Amino acid sequence: MRIFYGVQGTGNGHISRARAMNSHLQSAGVKVDYLFSGRPRDAYFGMEEFGDWRDAPGLSFVAKNGKINTLATARKNRLWRLVRDIRSLDLSGYDRVICDFEPITAWAARRQKVDCITFGHQYAFQHQIPIEGKSWLYQKIISRFAPGVEQLGLHWHHFNQPILPPIVHTELQKTDKNSGEIMVYLGFESPEAVTLLLQQLPSTRFVYYGEFAESSQQQNVRLEPLSVDGFKRDLRQCHGVICNAGFELTSEALQLGKRILVKPLQGQMEQLSNALALEKLDLGSRMNSLSKESIQQWLQSEQKPTCHYPDVAKAIVEWLLETNRCAPEQLAQSLWQQTHLVNRHKKIIQ
């Protein structure tokens, strides 16, 4: 079987899901051609496992100091190039076309009348889930950004909707080792502002991942450049996680039973809604702005969730390869039956 797989490359969450999916696709002997869009090619890292992958500008957004920069976003996105890439992408000869919220693949498939199966956290917003910062425009963008004939939404809880649990790479296994460090990944914030803030808490050791040229130690803050292996190691061994309210890293932290403090990207409905969902489920804490007091209060609490999600990537790959697939609702029901969630106050989430 031959599959074309489009992946949204803005941020690293979609790529993490692609790594989990790729592992099972390779095990099944599937030939996969990848397209990543949303950032310059030289801004990706650790991409060897995806073989001869393609890239394109696609669509993305620009954030500055923790907020969406609307004007810079409009300037960055070249719609003429997007249209050209959609028209030039040839999907003939593929047995399946799938995408993780990647617009070029989705719209090329629609244009060529090829069935495209889409999945990702954003598709959960087509259902009745906790939403904050809702706007007609944002809802419209999400529904039209990367459409598919079958759309699999992912979330930390089903909310009585036909959505799936998160895709978490099975390589992320729990460990008894605890470095005592708090892991920080705030890709949409000013690195200088974050470092200065963390240094105001000298009794706590932090490992801060970002776009740094090299590893360094600045007082109680260990700065680390982005990497796949190092990031996974520190995530497994850390004492807790402070991050923006993206979906994938938070999912990985929940699977590992880490305490979580999120700072949502202001102006983005998805991240605001993720922070709200964490609070409603009592799986994590939030701060709406970078705050020493919020971090101190969070550090003083030892409460953490206990979450077990099944191997959703494996289930999706097996589902994709079936000749007569069951309805997505049946797939979702089967996976939630294998899920176990306990909130920070030790209450089981049904």
C-alpha positions in Angstrom: 0.0 0.0 0.0 1.1 3.5 -0.8 0.0 6.5 1.3 0.4 10.3 0.9 0.5 12.0 4.3 0.3 15.7 4.8 1.4 17.2 8.1 1.0 20.7 9.5 4.5 21.8 10.5 3.6 24.9 12.6 4.8 23.9 16.1 6.0 20.4 16.9 2.8 18.7 18.0 1.6 17.6 14.6 5.1 16.3 13.9 5.2 14.3 17.1 2.0 12.7 16.1 3.5 11.9 12.7 6.4 10.2 14.4 4.0 8.0 16.3 2.0 7.2 13.1 5.2 6.6 11.1 6.4 4.0 13.5 3.3 1.8 12.9 3.1 2.6 9.2 6.6 1.3 8.7 5.9 -1.8 10.8 3.0 -2.5 8.5 5.2 -2.2 5.4 3.4 0.8 4.1 5.2 3.1 1.6 4.6 6.7 2.8 5.4 10.0 1.1 5.3 13.0 3.5 4.5 16.7 2.9 5.2 19.1 5.8 4.0 22.7 5.5 3.9 25.7 7.8 7.6 26.6 8.3 10.9 26.9 6.4 12.6 23.7 5.6 15.7 24.6 7.7 13.6 25.2 10.8 12.7 21.4 11.0 14.9 19.1 13.0 15.2 15.3 13.5 13.4 14.5 10.3 15.5 11.6 9.1 12.8 9.0 9.9 10.5 10.6 7.3 12.8 9.7 4.4 12.7 11.9 1.3 10.0 14.3 2.7 8.7 17.4 0.9 8.1 20.8 2.3 5.9 23.8 1.3 5.1 27.2 3.0 1.4 26.3 3.5 -0.4 28.4 6.1 0.7 29.4 9.5 0.5 32.1 12.1 3.0 34.5 13.7 3.1 35.0 17.5 5.0 37.6 19.5 5.3 37.8 23.2 2.6 35.2 23.8 0.0 36.8 21.4 -1.1 36.2 17.9 0.2 39.0 15.6 -2.6 39.3 13.1 -0.8 41.7 10.7 2.4 39.7 10.6 0.4 36.6 10.0 -1.4 38.1 7.1 1.9 39.2 5.6 3.5 35.8 6.1 0.9 33.7 4.4 1.2 33.9 0.6 -2.1 32.7 -0.7 -0.9 32.7 -4.4 1.8 30.2 -3.4 -0.8 28.1 -1.5 -3.1 27.9 -4.6 -0.1 27.0 -6.8 1.0 24.2 -4.5 -2.6 22.8 -4.2 -2.9 22.7 -8.0 0.6 21.2 -8.6 0.3 18.4 -6.0 -0.5 15.1 -7.8 -2.2 12.5 -5.6 -2.8 10.0 -8.3 -1.3 6.5 -7.7 -1.9 6.6 -3.9 -4.1 4.0 -2.1 -4.8 6.4 0.8 -4.4 10.1 1.3 -4.4 11.3 4.9 -3.5 14.5 6.7 -3.0 16.0 10.1 -4.5 19.5 9.6 -2.4 20.2 6.5 -4.2 22.4 4.0 -2.3 21.7 0.7 -3.0 17.9 0.9 -6.6 18.3 2.0 -7.5 20.8 -0.7 -5.6 19.1 -3.4 -7.5 15.9 -2.6 -10.8 17.7 -2.8 -9.8 19.3 -6.1 -8.9 15.9 -7.5 -11.9 14.2 -6.0 -9.7 11.9 -3.9 -10.9 10.8 -0.5 -8.7 12.4 2.2 -9.0 11.1 5.8 -8.0 13.9 8.2 -7.2 13.7 11.9 -6.0 16.0 14.6 -7.0 18.0 17.7 -8.5 20.8 15.6 -11.3 18.5 14.3 -12.6 18.0 17.8 -13.8 21.6 17.6 -16.5 20.4 15.2 -18.2 18.8 18.2 -19.6 20.0 21.6 -16.4 20.4 23.6 -15.3 23.1 26.1 -14.6 26.3 24.0 -13.2 29.6 25.1 -12.6 32.6 22.9 -15.1 31.4 20.4 -15.6 33.5 17.3 -17.5 32.9 14.1 -14.3 33.6 12.0 -12.1 31.2 13.9 -14.7 28.4 13.8 -15.0 28.9 10.1 -11.2 28.8 9.6 -11.0 25.5 11.5 -13.8 23.9 9.6 -12.4 25.0 6.2 -8.6 24.9 6.8 -8.0 21.2 5.9 -11.3 19.4 5.2 -11.7 15.7 4.7 -14.3 13.0 3.9 -13.7 11.5 7.4 -12.5 13.7 10.2 -11.1 12.2 13.4 -11.0 14.7 16.3 -8.6 14.0 19.2 -9.0 15.2 22.8 -8.1 14.3 26.4 -11.7 13.3 27.1 -14.6 12.3 25.0 -17.0 14.9 26.4 -19.7 12.4 25.1 -18.7 13.2 21.6 -17.5 10.8 18.8 -13.8 11.9 19.1 -10.7 9.9 19.8 -8.1 10.0 22.7 -4.8 11.7 21.9 -2.0 10.1 19.9 1.0 9.7 22.2 4.2 8.0 21.1 4.6 4.6 22.8 8.3 5.3 23.3 7.4 7.8 26.0 7.4 5.3 28.9 7.2 6.3 32.6 10.4 6.1 34.6 11.2 6.2 38.3 14.1 8.6 37.6 13.2 12.2 38.7 15.6 14.9 37.8 13.8 17.4 40.1 13.8 19.9 37.3 10.7 21.6 35.9 10.6 21.3 32.1 9.7 24.5 30.3 8.6 24.8 26.7 7.1 28.2 25.8 7.7 28.6 22.1 5.4 31.5 21.7 7.0 33.7 24.5 10.0 35.9 24.6 13.0 33.7 25.6 14.6 36.6 27.5 11.4 37.3 29.4 10.9 33.6 30.3 14.5 33.2 31.5 14.3 36.3 33.7 11.1 35.0 35.2 12.4 31.6 36.0 15.5 33.1 37.6 13.2 34.8 40.1 12.6 31.3 41.5 16.2 30.4 42.5 15.2 27.4 44.7 13.7 25.6 41.7 15.8 24.1 38.8 14.4 24.5 35.3 15.3 23.0 32.0 14.1 25.4 29.3 13.9 24.2 25.7 13.8 26.7 22.9 15.5 28.0 19.8 18.9 28.4 21.5 22.2 27.9 19.6 23.7 25.7 22.2 23.2 24.3 25.7 24.1 26.7 28.6 23.4 27.2 32.3 22.1 30.6 33.4 21.8 30.5 37.2 19.0 28.0 38.0 17.9 27.7 34.4 19.4 25.1 32.0 18.9 26.2 28.4 18.6 23.5 25.8 18.2 23.7 22.0 15.3 21.9 20.5 16.0 18.2 19.9 14.0 15.0 19.7 15.9 12.7 22.0 17.0 15.2 24.6 13.5 16.6 24.9 12.0 13.1 25.4 14.6 12.3 28.0 13.9 15.4 30.0 10.2 15.1 29.7 10.3 11.6 31.1 12.5 12.6 34.0 11.2 16.0 34.9 9.1 16.9 38.0 6.6 18.9 36.1 5.9 20.8 32.9 5.3 24.5 32.1 4.2 25.0 28.5 1.9 26.9 26.2 -1.5 25.2 25.9 -0.8 23.2 22.8 -2.3 19.8 22.5 0.4 17.3 21.9 3.0 18.1 24.6 0.2 18.4 27.2 -1.0 14.9 26.0 2.5 13.4 26.5 2.8 15.0 29.9 -0.6 13.6 31.0 0.4 10.2 29.8 3.5 10.4 31.9 1.6 11.6 35.0 3.3 15.0 35.1 2.0 18.1 36.9 1.1 20.7 34.2 0.9 24.5 34.1 -0.1 25.9 30.8 0.0 29.5 29.5 -2.4 29.7 26.5 -1.4 31.8 23.5 -3.7 34.8 23.7 -6.0 35.3 20.7 -6.0 31.7 19.7 -9.2 29.8 20.4 -7.6 26.4 20.4 -5.1 27.1 23.2 -7.6 29.1 25.3 -10.0 26.1 25.0 -7.3 23.6 25.8 -6.6 25.5 29.0 -10.3 25.6 29.8 -10.6 21.8 29.2 -7.6 21.1 31.5 -9.3 23.1 34.3 -12.7 21.5 33.8 -11.2 18.0 33.8 -9.0 19.0 36.8 -6.0 17.6 35.0 -3.8 20.8 35.1 -3.5 24.5 35.9 -3.3 27.6 33.9 -1.8 31.1 34.0 -3.1 33.7 31.5 0.1 35.7 31.6 3.7 34.9 32.6 3.5 35.2 36.4 6.0 34.4 39.2 3.1 34.1 41.6 1.2 31.6 39.4 4.3 29.4 39.1 5.0 29.6 42.8 1.4 28.6 43.7 1.6 25.7 41.2 5.0 24.5 42.5 3.5 24.3 46.1 1.0 21.8 45.0 2.0 18.1 44.6 -1.2 17.1 43.0 -0.9 15.4 39.6 -3.1 13.4 37.3 -2.9 9.7 36.4 -3.8 9.1 32.7 -3.5 6.1 30.5 -4.3 6.3 26.9 -4.1 3.3 24.5 -1.9 3.2 21.4 -4.2 5.4 19.3 -1.7 5.7 16.4 -1.6 1.9 16.1 -5.4 1.7 16.1 -5.7 4.4 13.5 -3.1 2.8 11.2 -4.9 -0.6 11.5 -8.2 1.2 10.8 -6.8 2.9 7.7 -5.5 -0.4 6.3 -8.8 -2.2 6.7 -10.8 -2.9 3.5 -14.1 -2.5 5.3 -13.5 0.1 8.0 -15.9 0.5 10.9 -17.4 4.0 11.4 -15.2 6.5 13.3 -17.7 6.4 16.1 -17.0 2.7 16.7 -13.3 3.3 16.6 -13.7 6.0 19.2 -15.8 3.9 21.5 -13.3 1.1 21.4 -10.4 3.4 22.3 -12.2 5.1 25.2 -13.0 1.8 26.7 -9.2 1.2 27.0 -8.6 4.7 28.6 -8.2 5.4 32.3 -8.3 8.9 33.6 -7.8 10.0 37.2 -7.7 13.8 38.0 -5.4 15.6 40.3 -7.8 15.0 43.3 -7.8 11.2 42.6 -11.3 11.1 41.2 -11.9 8.8 38.2 -13.1 10.7 35.1 -15.8 8.7 33.3 
